[in-house]
Amino acid sequence: PTLLTKLPSKIKFPLNEECTSLKIAPSGRHVVAGFTDGTVRLFDLTGAFKPTKVVLERPSSKEAVAEESPSSKRLREALDYISPTRSRPRKQYVSSQAHQSYGAVACQIHARGVHTSLLMTVDISQDGLFCFAGVLRGSMELCAIDLRGVELYHEGSRKRGKRDLLDLVRVHRWSDAKLKGFGCCTRLRREGRREYLLFTGKGIKNIHIWSFIPPASPKCPPTWSCLYDTQTNGNTITMLAFRYDSHGYLQALSKSDDQKLRI
């Protein structure tokens, strides 16, 4: 709360898409949000990154629209609409991918099949170094967003010359039928190599627990592996969660429609 009160302006969401999931980083430095168009956006809360703005005006006549190149038209249609003041009759567009105030787009999961509006779920690990994003239906893809560069930047381990938030972010993708219905993530409590567990299965009958091991170097790929696959006590899973009990043992919890909580 102390950090938020020091912000020079409020964070705004002038987007045509609906936000379906939102997480605040443990450090309180940024917010990660998932939208129905499949985008995962990062919102900086520190003011350390200067917004870079790209503005296009709506063509003033039908002739101008006809002379507009196809690439320019696609860019104009893809830009998020912002209402101008009444004293300015022309409407403006702003690229959310280049304007930090409206969310830097880290990645996008594209819809497949009949589901065009995606119910995104995002979750940030307890150490704040990775964010994972998936959808309920419409895609089998899951994204792992590496936020280590952002945290190192704030801690002074990176050159201050970098001012673009997306320059500090890396995205890893994996696609598998058992990644449907991403629910949550957690980091294993052990020394040495980092390993994260992913809990999937929302909207279906089976639960799956995946292991994600970050790459040891920028040139190496991460390791994705499915560790656990089993049926639940219902037909449709609605909630998934990880927790550590009083003895430090990791537990996985699932809740299906009209069924009791399962641990």
LUMDO-434611 format. One record per residue (C-alpha): residue in three letters; x, y, z. Coordinates in steps of 0.5 Angstrom, whole numbers, padded with zeros to 4 digits, always signed. Layout:
ALAXYZ;...
END
This chain:
PRO+0000+0000+0000;THR+0006+0005+0001;LEU+0009+0004-0005;LEU+0002+0005-0009;THR+0001+0011-0006;LYS+0007+0014-0008;LEU+0006+0013-0016;PRO+0005+0019-0020;SER-0001+0017-0023;LYS-0006+0011-0023;ILE-0005+0005-0027;LYS-0011+0005-0033;PHE-0014-0001-0037;PRO-0017+0002-0043;LEU-0017-0004-0047;ASN-0023-0007-0051;GLU-0021-0014-0048;GLU-0023-0017-0041;CYS-0018-0018-0035;THR-0020-0025-0033;SER-0014-0026-0028;LEU-0009-0022-0024;LYS-0003-0023-0020;ILE+0001-0018-0016;ALA+0009-0020-0015;PRO+0011-0021-0008;SER+0016-0015-0009;GLY+0010-0011-0011;ARG+0014-0008-0017;HIS+0009-0010-0022;VAL+0003-0013-0024;VAL+0001-0019-0029;ALA-0005-0020-0032;GLY-0009-0024-0037;PHE-0014-0022-0042;THR-0019-0025-0046;ASP-0015-0024-0052;GLY-0010-0029-0050;THR-0005-0023-0048;VAL-0001-0023-0042;ARG+0001-0016-0040;LEU+0006-0013-0035;PHE+0004-0007-0031;ASP+0010-0003-0028;LEU+0008+0000-0021;THR+0015+0003-0020;GLY+0016+0008-0025;ALA+0023+0006-0027;PHE+0021+0005-0034;LYS+0019+0010-0039;PRO+0013+0009-0043;THR+0014+0009-0051;LYS+0008+0012-0054;VAL+0006+0010-0061;VAL+0000+0014-0064;LEU-0004+0014-0070;GLU-0010+0018-0072;ARG-0016+0015-0075;PRO-0016+0017-0083;SER-0020+0024-0084;SER-0023+0021-0090;LYS-0026+0015-0094;GLU-0020+0017-0100;ALA-0015+0016-0094;VAL-0018+0010-0092;ALA-0017+0007-0099;GLU-0010+0009-0100;GLU-0008+0006-0093;SER-0003+0000-0094;PRO-0005-0006-0092;SER+0000-0007-0086;SER-0002+0000-0084;LYS-0009-0002-0084;ARG-0008-0008-0080;LEU-0003-0004-0075;ARG-0009+0001-0074;GLU-0014-0004-0073;ALA-0010-0008-0068;LEU-0008-0002-0064;ASP-0012-0001-0057;TYR-0017+0005-0058;ILE-0017+0011-0053;SER-0022+0016-0053;PRO-0020+0023-0054;THR-0022+0030-0050;ARG-0028+0033-0053;SER-0024+0039-0055;ARG-0020+0034-0060;PRO-0025+0031-0065;ARG-0020+0026-0068;LYS-0020+0020-0065;GLN-0013+0017-0063;TYR-0010+0010-0062;VAL-0004+0007-0058;SER+0000+0001-0058;SER-0001-0003-0052;GLN+0006-0007-0054;ALA+0010+0000-0054;HIS+0006+0004-0048;GLN+0008+0001-0041;SER+0002+0005-0038;TYR-0003+0000-0042;GLY+0001-0006-0040;ALA+0007-0009-0044;VAL+0005-0015-0048;ALA+0010-0021-0045;CYS+0006-0026-0050;GLN+0000-0028-0053;ILE-0004-0035-0053;HIS-0008-0036-0059;ALA-0015-0039-0059;ARG-0016-0045-0063;GLY-0022-0048-0065;VAL-0029-0045-0063;HIS-0027-0042-0057;THR-0025-0035-0059;SER-0025-0031-0052;LEU-0020-0034-0047;LEU-0021-0035-0040;MET-0014-0034-0038;THR-0010-0036-0031;VAL-0004-0033-0029;ASP+0000-0034-0023;ILE+0007-0032-0020;SER+0012-0037-0016;GLN+0013-0035-0009;ASP+0020-0032-0011;GLY+0017-0028-0016;LEU+0022-0030-0021;PHE+0017-0034-0026;CYS+0010-0033-0028;PHE+0006-0038-0031;ALA+0000-0037-0036;GLY-0005-0042-0039;VAL-0012-0042-0041;LEU-0019-0046-0039;ARG-0021-0048-0046;GLY-0019-0046-0053;SER-0011-0048-0053;MET-0006-0053-0050;GLU-0001-0048-0050;LEU+0003-0046-0043;CYS+0007-0040-0042;ALA+0013-0039-0037;ILE+0015-0032-0037;ASP+0022-0031-0034;LEU+0022-0025-0029;ARG+0029-0025-0026;GLY+0032-0020-0031;VAL+0026-0015-0028;GLU+0028-0016-0021;LEU+0035-0016-0022;TYR+0034-0009-0026;HIS+0031-0006-0020;GLU+0036-0009-0015;GLY+0042-0006-0019;SER+0045-0012-0022;ARG+0043-0009-0029;LYS+0045-0003-0033;ARG+0041+0003-0032;GLY+0041+0004-0039;LYS+0035-0001-0041;ARG+0029+0003-0040;ASP+0024-0002-0044;LEU+0021-0007-0039;LEU+0020-0012-0045;ASP+0028-0012-0046;LEU+0028-0016-0039;VAL+0023-0021-0040;ARG+0024-0028-0043;VAL+0018-0033-0045;HIS+0018-0040-0046;ARG+0013-0044-0049;TRP+0010-0051-0049;SER+0004-0055-0052;ASP+0001-0061-0049;ALA-0006-0064-0048;LYS-0005-0065-0041;LEU-0003-0057-0040;LYS-0011-0056-0041;GLY-0014-0052-0035;PHE-0008-0049-0032;GLY-0009-0047-0025;CYS-0003-0045-0020;CYS+0004-0046-0019;THR+0009-0047-0014;ARG+0017-0047-0013;LEU+0020-0054-0009;ARG+0023-0052-0003;ARG+0030-0055-0003;GLU+0037-0052-0004;GLY+0040-0052-0011;ARG+0037-0053-0017;ARG+0030-0049-0018;GLU+0024-0053-0020;TYR+0017-0051-0021;LEU+0011-0055-0020;LEU+0005-0053-0025;PHE-0002-0056-0023;THR-0007-0057-0029;GLY-0014-0060-0031;LYS-0019-0054-0029;GLY-0025-0055-0034;ILE-0024-0063-0035;LYS-0024-0069-0031;ASN-0016-0071-0030;ILE-0011-0067-0026;HIS-0004-0066-0028;ILE+0002-0064-0024;TRP+0008-0062-0029;SER+0015-0060-0027;PHE+0019-0054-0030;ILE+0026-0053-0029;PRO+0029-0046-0032;PRO+0034-0047-0037;ALA+0041-0047-0034;SER+0044-0042-0039;PRO+0040-0037-0045;LYS+0042-0042-0050;CYS+0039-0048-0047;PRO+0032-0050-0047;PRO+0028-0051-0040;THR+0025-0058-0038;TRP+0018-0059-0038;SER+0016-0066-0036;CYS+0009-0069-0033;LEU+0010-0072-0027;TYR+0003-0074-0025;ASP-0004-0076-0028;THR-0010-0078-0025;GLN-0018-0078-0025;THR-0021-0074-0020;ASN-0028-0075-0016;GLY-0032-0071-0021;ASN-0033-0069-0028;THR-0031-0062-0028;ILE-0025-0059-0024;THR-0027-0052-0022;MET-0021-0050-0017;LEU-0014-0052-0016;ALA-0009-0050-0011;PHE-0002-0052-0008;ARG+0000-0051+0000;TYR+0005-0054+0005;ASP+0002-0057+0011;SER+0005-0056+0018;HIS+0010-0061+0017;GLY+0013-0058+0011;TYR+0010-0063+0006;LEU+0007-0060-0001;GLN+0000-0062-0002;ALA-0004-0061-0008;LEU-0012-0059-0007;SER-0017-0060-0012;LYS-0025-0059-0012;SER-0030-0061-0017;ASP-0037-0060-0018;ASP-0042-0062-0013;GLN-0036-0066-0010;LYS-0032-0065-0003;LEU-0025-0062-0003;ARG-0019-0067-0005;ILE-0012-0067-0002;
END
